[in-house]
Amino acid sequence: MRKWTLPSAIFLLSLLILISDQGRKFEANAESDSEEVVDLPKVEEKIGAVPSGLSTDSDVVKREAESISKKSLRSNAEKFEFQAEVSRLMDIIINSLYSNKDIFLRELISNASDALDKIRFLSLTDKEILGEGDNAKLEIQIKLDKEKKILSIRDRGIGMTKEDLIKNLGTIAKSGTSSFVEKMQKTGDLNLIGQFGVGFYSVYLVADYVEVISKHNDDIQYVWESKADGAFAISEDTWNEPLGRGTEIRIHLRDEAGEYLEEFKLKELVKRYSEFINFPINLWASKEVDVEVPADEVEPSEEEEDESSKASSEEESEDEDAEKKPKTKTVKETTYEWELLNDVKAIWLRNPKDVTDEEYSKFYHSLAKDFSDEKPVTWSHFTAEGDVEFRAVLFVPPKAPHDLYESYYNANKSNLKLYVRRVFISDEFDELLPKYLSFLQGLVDSDSLPLNVSREMLQQHSSLKTIKKKLIRKALDMIRRIAEEDPDESNDKDKKEEVSSDNEEKRGQYSKFWKEFGKSIKLGIIEDATNRNRLAKLLRFETSKSEGKLTSLDQYISRMKSGQKDIFYITGASKEQLENSPFLEQLKKKNYEVIFFTDPVDEYLMQYLMDYEDKKFQNVSKEGLKLGKSSKDKELKESFKDLTKWWKKSLAASENLDDVKISNRLDNTPCVVVTSKFGWSANMERIMQSQTLSNTASQAYMRGKRVLEINPRHPIIKELRDRVVNNPEDESVKQTAQLIYQTALFESGFILNDPKEFASRIYDSVKSSLDINPEATVEEEDETEEVESEESDAKEAASTSKAEAANDAADVKDEL
């Protein structure tokens, strides 16, 4: 043992000196590298940072086995330390509880697309840079190794040199990731992870060890590897398959990230986030096929041999001449092949003139995940230029979702998807379209939106306000165009009849649109004051003259009588109810057109839509209706003065009656009850009382004062006037006046406070008309007869049971 002591000591001393020299060399290199970091390309540029799939070479398995897959850095590799910000970033990602890990695939595919874009751009001036054969195929490949838990992504992009690997994957410089780290340290908001600026490092959401193999035309093939433990290593790649050019990332998945080893999961993520990437994305997917294989021959038993020999001896001569056909059977066999995942083209990047209707329809069904055969009603494909450049495609679906308005103010999800450079970012940007247009399907793709900020910061970005303004304008123009192209919407009867075959299929399109989405237009008038006039032009409704067809405000105004200043409308539960409303009697008689509003939201709508084209709206069930003055108005008012004063006095205290007036809107009805101009109508009171959480106490101040309007030409009113003049204290007259008022309330659409009292008055009136004594009472039931009836029922039931028992006994006896 002693003779080895001195040589061993000398060997150890030499080794320590060597390590010390290498350490000083490493520190010098690290210092020189850190001084140059500021001028290096930013991480956000993602130069070739994302590789794709694997080769199908049979030797790959052997090469991978030779690779260091034990999640430890190679001993012969050149070691580096991550920049401090990168280490902090990866520590945040790995140790956070962030749930949306899916974004790592989006980031890596985006980086792969960037690398392919760069090599394609360079090939415009130098075609030889692409090379030949497979190297010239600009594509992204994804492959799985379930046994080793490795997910591989490869691209044939520009690739990275050794220097690129150090700068792009080891430093942050002044990238958006640096801003992310700073904000993360201040706010601790984990929801910022995986949106923008994280890029390549999001891979550590699912991996604990990553290999990046890259080959640039100007350098040899290198391997970058890291366990996200503060260090990474780079070494010359002499064991993996030569890439030719491009980058491949091998993600060694954690145990809890096993879902990303399933093909269906990867297909789902690619469809969601990267469906419109310009380059093909292929997955090495399994597929079951039917294969014919030789049938297994089973040796027959001795008994079977004896029987078969006897039977076969008779046909031996024939069998000798017949050709023996091999027996086969069909079995399921698993094969692997490349499957294209993004077969839907980004049609918004093309000129609208070059896209066919069939292509738009196919794109809509893919975007909306609509598997029906119905085409979208219409679409708008446009490019916006200026401060913010973006492309957009908007579709009007053929039908509204069944839950479109059920959770209107609670739902946050929009049908408009935001893409940045053809990469899906989110569909939860409330700032892109207002809620009332959330039924539209479509997407927005912008190259100018900043990618180095978080999603929350992007929502407040000034560019989004510009995009929103242009999108609303285009959306409303698109809806208006549906009406303009619909022959049924034309005012000219000749034009309606002379319709070309091209426009025939557009007949009735706006009526269908209004049936599905009309409520959204009304909500837009309530919510969007800026575009209220544009939205008002899209309103449709039925009127007293429309004969069941829809009418616009412009068409209504074109039919207004000479001298008519107001647009007349009435609200109620149904069209049939409104057509027979007493409020319309004089309006119909004088040939005025009245709009019917039957949707509950119409009551709210008319609180915001005060005028249109200098015409005021007038609810004919409220006071203030002007239909011209008559020379007899003053005389009538004077002759019924005693009745109106008496009626107001007798009802004011108990019925919240504000006034009794002579009416100018009645023809055949004795009286109606109208509300004050700025108070609730009868229909609005009904709607508010129907609310589940309504508070009657807080609603009291919104109820308008009620005004009883009487018809001075009606015989009931005339007779009542005469009786009041003769004897104002007559109780029967008071009861009659009360009954007439309650009837008018009911007919005017109000809900009676005490229906029982109203019913009692009606029955008293019936008694009087039938000459029944008012003191007559209802006869009481005879309790004795009821008891006797019950006893007889019990006896009958007992006798029935005895008879049944006797029959059962007889049956038993017969059987014996």
Secondary structure as UniProt FT lines:
FT   HELIX           2..4
FT   HELIX           5..36
FT   HELIX           37..39
FT   HELIX           43..45
FT   TURN            47..48
FT   TURN            58..59
FT   HELIX           60..66
FT   TURN            75..76
FT   STRAND          78..81
FT   HELIX           84..95
FT   TURN            101..102
FT   HELIX           103..123
FT   TURN            124..125
FT   HELIX           127..130
FT   HELIX           133..136
FT   STRAND          140..145
FT   TURN            146..149
FT   STRAND          150..155
FT   HELIX           162..170
FT   TURN            173..174
FT   HELIX           176..187
FT   HELIX           190..192
FT   TURN            193..195
FT   HELIX           199..205
FT   STRAND          207..215
FT   TURN            217..218
FT   STRAND          222..226
FT   STRAND          231..236
FT   STRAND          246..253
FT   HELIX           255..261
FT   HELIX           263..273
FT   TURN            275..276
FT   STRAND          281..294
FT   HELIX           302..314
FT   HELIX           316..321
FT   STRAND          328..340
FT   HELIX           347..349
FT   HELIX           352..354
FT   HELIX           357..368
FT   STRAND          378..384
FT   STRAND          390..396
FT   TURN            402..410
FT   STRAND          416..420
FT   TURN            421..422
FT   STRAND          423..426
FT   TURN            430..432
FT   HELIX           435..437
FT   TURN            438..439
FT   STRAND          441..446
FT   HELIX           455..459
FT   HELIX           462..485
FT   HELIX           487..489
FT   HELIX           493..497
FT   HELIX           501..504
FT   TURN            505..508
FT   HELIX           509..527
FT   TURN            530..531
FT   HELIX           532..536
FT   TURN            537..538
FT   STRAND          541..543
FT   TURN            544..545
FT   TURN            547..548
FT   HELIX           553..558
FT   TURN            562..563
FT   STRAND          566..571
FT   HELIX           575..579
FT   HELIX           582..584
FT   HELIX           585..589
FT   TURN            590..591
FT   STRAND          595..597
FT   HELIX           601..608
FT   STRAND          611..612
FT   TURN            613..614
FT   STRAND          615..619
FT   TURN            620..621
FT   TURN            631..632
FT   HELIX           633..639
FT   HELIX           641..655
FT   STRAND          657..662
FT   STRAND          671..675
FT   TURN            677..678
FT   HELIX           682..689
FT   TURN            692..693
FT   HELIX           696..699
FT   HELIX           700..702
FT   STRAND          706..710
FT   TURN            712..713
FT   HELIX           715..726
FT   TURN            728..729
FT   HELIX           731..747
FT   TURN            748..749
FT   HELIX           755..769
FT   TURN            770..771
FT   TURN            774..775
FT   HELIX           783..815
//
